[in-house]
């Protein structure tokens, strides 16, 4: 399940901003999560692992992979297999006629 909220649409600058929350099931241990992203710029990313009392963990790095039209979030520690978590991010993009974003 995921939700997307577009908070601000700036028609003067053809720009939008938003937030997204994605419920994820970690099927094998990993310290990265990759998402499809074209012409989107991510500002912040956190991961909250369900059942842990710890605060949400911020991504150490945001890597854009243009050839794959994706973005990879690198976290400071490995997320255990079998975990359920919420990925939260904020982003902005450009309104255009390319139907991407």
N, C-alpha and C positions, 0 to 999 in steps of 0.2 A: 504494500500500500504506500502511496505517496501523496503528498499535498503540495501544491504550489500556490503562493500568494504573490500577486503583482501589486506592490505597494505604491509605486509611483510611475506614471507614464508622462514623460516630458515631450509633448508634441513639438515644441519649439526646437528642441535639439535632437528629435527622433531617437529618444533613449527611453529605456524602461529599467526598473529595478525590481527585485523580488527576493523572496525567501522560499526555500523548499525543505521539506522534511520527508525522508524516505525510511521506511521500516525495512531493515535488511536482516537476512539470515546468513550467518557466516558458516559456510559449509566446509572450509578448510582454513587452518590457521594462516593469517596474513597480517601484514602491516600496511597494506595498500588497498584502496578501493578506486575503481575506474568507472567513469560515467561518460556517456555520450554528451558532447558539448561542442556546438559550432557557433562561433561568433558570440560566445558568452564569456564573461570575465567574472571569476569567482573571487569574492572579497575575503570570506572567512568560512571555515569548515570545522565542525565539531562532531564527535561521535560519542554517544551515550550508550554504554553497554547495559542492557536490562539486567536487574538483579545485583548490580554492583553499587555500593554506596558512594563510589568515587564521583567526583565532578566530571562533566563532559571533557573529553580530551580534544585539544586543538590539533589540527594537522600541522606537521612541521614544514611541509612543503606542498605546493600546488604545481603540478607539472602538466603543461599543455602539450598534446601530441597532435599537431596539425594534420599529418598524413592519415591518422586514424579518426580524426574529428572527435577527439576524446580529451578528458582531463583525468589525471590520477592524483589522488590525495594520499600523502605519505604520513603515517602516524608514528609517534615516537616508540611505540611498543607493539608487540604482536597481539592481535585479537584472536582469542582461542576459538577453535572449531566448535560448532554447536551454539555459539553465542547468538543472541538476538539483540539488535541495536537500532538506534535511531541516528541517521546521518542528517545533520542540519547544516544548511549553507545559505549564504546570501550572495547575490550576483547582480550584474547589470548587463545589458545588451543594447544593440542598435536596432531600431525599427527600420526595416527595409523591405524590398519586394523579392528577396531571395528565398523566402519561406524556410529559413534555417534559424536555429537559435535554441 
